[in-house]
Amino acid sequence: MKRSVLSLLAFLILVGVKAHTTVSRDKDYAAYLFVYFTGNTGAEESVRYAISNNGYSYYALNGNEPVLDSKVISSTGGVRDPHILRGADGKTFYMVLTDMVCANGWDSNRAMVLLKSTDLINWKHSVVNIQKRYKGQEDLKRVWAPQTIFDKKAGKYMIYWSIQYGAGADVIYYAYANKDFTDLEGEPKPLFLPANGKSCIDGDIIYKDGVFHLFYKTEGHGNGIKKATTRSLTSGKWTEQEDYKQQTKEAVEGAGVFKMINSNKYILMYDVYMKGKYQFTESTDLDHFKVIDNEVKMNFHPRHGTVIPITRKELKALTDKWGKPEGL
């Protein structure tokens, strides 16, 4: 009996510690980091940083100049569509990029860039060229917008991106990264293809209440953002929603979803690329969104990027490196 009571007490203490750790980590977050690129020419196809104290007002670091040299980290000399992820350990960061210079043509790229960091400033990088890495890739036309999510079930980091072969539809594929985050393991496999068999790109997955929510762009047939859900990333069983999630009639791409710190609110942002604008929308259920553009301010013009929360210590390190922006 005594042993059972002690075991129960130990269990309750452990649960309490875990719960406290989770809450404490969220409470440690003090700001937001926006990672983005800015356009289709020269140095615009580079990684840039902006920071925010509240998730609505963003200020570019380094005078809106690149924080990484595209010519060093890529095979083409340019990078686009940066996606950043805080690792499961809470202190390692993973970034993936489209390795591409659009001046070479929209179907010119075959590779992605993988980066890993422990301080958001110094990054180890590698290039994975899908056409060179795998056999049977002669008809590969493009490798677009990679992103990363930690697959808890597999205990690995999943990289997912869109591929087009020949005249076929763009399909979102996935593969797991190796332990060092320098290469892919195994053959890429399809992750998601809408029931209509048409193209989808720019996938962005967020996990909420046991469900994975995939936001994606309907490329070439509407150019808007739709959503599909699943409880298992690799099951192939997705529930699609028919409605578009963007709150504009303009063409959009590059959906990015993030949760507000210590809040039940989620932000869905996207690139209104034909108008040179970015739109922010807000939701508590990831189904219904309202425009909050009047609350958002940026002293730069981003293209397809992502936002993550950062700690006060991480914020200080970034501003120590690139200076504190005026207005922050």
C-alpha positions, 0 to 999 in steps of 0.5 A, spaced: 500 500 500 505 504 501 509 503 495 502 504 491 501 511 494 509 513 493 508 511 486 502 515 485 505 521 488 511 520 484 507 520 478 503 526 480 509 530 481 512 528 474 506 530 471 506 536 475 513 538 473 512 536 465 506 541 465 509 546 469 515 545 464 510 546 458 507 552 461 514 555 463 516 554 456 511 558 453 511 564 458 519 564 456 517 567 449 517 574 449 517 576 442 516 573 434 521 572 429 519 573 422 523 570 416 522 572 409 525 574 402 523 580 399 522 579 391 525 576 384 531 579 383 538 579 385 539 580 393 532 580 394 532 572 393 535 572 400 534 570 407 532 576 412 529 577 419 524 581 422 522 582 430 516 583 433 514 584 441 507 583 440 506 579 433 503 585 429 508 590 429 514 587 425 521 591 424 526 589 419 533 587 422 540 589 419 536 594 415 532 589 411 539 587 408 540 579 408 542 575 414 545 569 410 549 570 404 545 566 398 551 565 394 554 561 400 548 557 402 545 555 395 547 552 389 543 557 384 546 563 388 539 565 390 534 562 396 526 563 397 520 561 401 524 560 408 521 556 413 523 556 420 522 551 426 524 550 433 526 543 434 523 539 439 528 540 444 526 547 444 533 550 443 535 547 436 532 551 430 531 548 423 530 552 416 529 550 409 529 554 403 527 553 395 534 553 392 532 558 386 533 564 382 527 565 378 531 569 373 533 562 371 525 560 370 520 558 374 522 551 372 529 551 373 530 549 380 531 542 383 534 543 390 533 545 397 537 548 402 537 545 409 540 549 415 541 548 422 542 552 428 543 553 436 543 561 436 539 563 430 545 567 427 550 561 425 547 556 421 550 550 418 548 548 411 547 543 406 544 542 399 539 537 397 538 536 389 533 531 388 534 530 381 541 528 383 540 525 389 535 520 387 534 515 380 528 516 375 528 524 376 529 526 369 522 529 368 523 533 374 521 540 373 521 544 380 522 543 387 518 548 391 517 551 398 520 546 403 518 546 410 519 542 416 515 539 422 517 534 427 513 527 427 513 525 434 510 518 432 517 517 427 521 521 432 524 524 426 524 531 422 519 531 416 521 535 410 515 536 405 515 540 399 511 540 392 514 537 386 512 537 379 514 532 374 513 533 366 506 536 365 503 533 371 500 536 377 504 539 383 504 534 388 506 535 396 512 530 397 515 528 404 522 525 406 525 525 413 531 528 414 537 525 417 540 526 424 544 531 422 539 535 418 544 535 412 540 530 407 534 526 406 533 519 408 529 514 404 525 515 397 520 521 397 513 519 398 507 523 396 504 526 402 498 530 400 494 530 393 487 533 393 481 529 391 481 533 384 488 531 382 490 538 381 496 542 383 497 544 390 503 547 393 506 551 399 504 546 404 504 549 411 502 544 417 500 546 424 498 541 430 492 543 434 488 538 439 491 532 436 490 534 429 494 536 423 492 542 419 495 543 412 494 549 409 496 549 401 495 553 395 491 551 389 496 552 384 493 554 377 486 553 379 484 559 383 491 560 386 488 561 393 489 557 400 485 551 402 485 546 408 486 539 409 486 535 416 489 528 418 490 525 425 496 521 422 501 525 417 503 519 413 496 515 413 494 518 406 487 520 410 486 527 409 479 530 410 479 536 405 475 543 406 472 546 400 472 553 402 478 558 401 481 560 407 484 567 404 480 573 406 481 577 399 479 576 392 486 577 390 491 571 388 495 569 394 500 564 396 505 562 401 501 561 407 504 561 414 500 559 420 503 561 428 500 561 434 500 567 439 504 567 445 499 565 451 493 566 447 488 561 443 489 565 437 492 563 431 495 568 425 494 565 418 498 570 414 499 570 406 503 573 400 498 577 396 503 577 391 500 580 385 499 586 389 505 586 393 502 586 399 501 581 405 495 580 409 494 577 416 488 574 419 486 571 425 482 565 428 481 561 434 479 554 431 483 554 424 477 554 420 474 561 420 478 567 419 478 575 420 482 580 417 486 584 422 490 588 417 489 594 421 492 592 427 499 590 423 505 594 421 511 592 417 517 597 415 519 592 410 515 588 404 516 581 405 514 575 400 513 568 403 515 567 410 514 564 417 514 566 424 516 563 430 516 565 437 522 567 441 525 568 448 527 574 451 534 571 451 534 570 443 531 577 442 537 580 445 542 576 441 539 578 435 539 585 436 546 585 439 548 582 432 544 586 428 542 592 432 535 594 435 530 597 430 527 604 430 520 603 433 521 596 436 
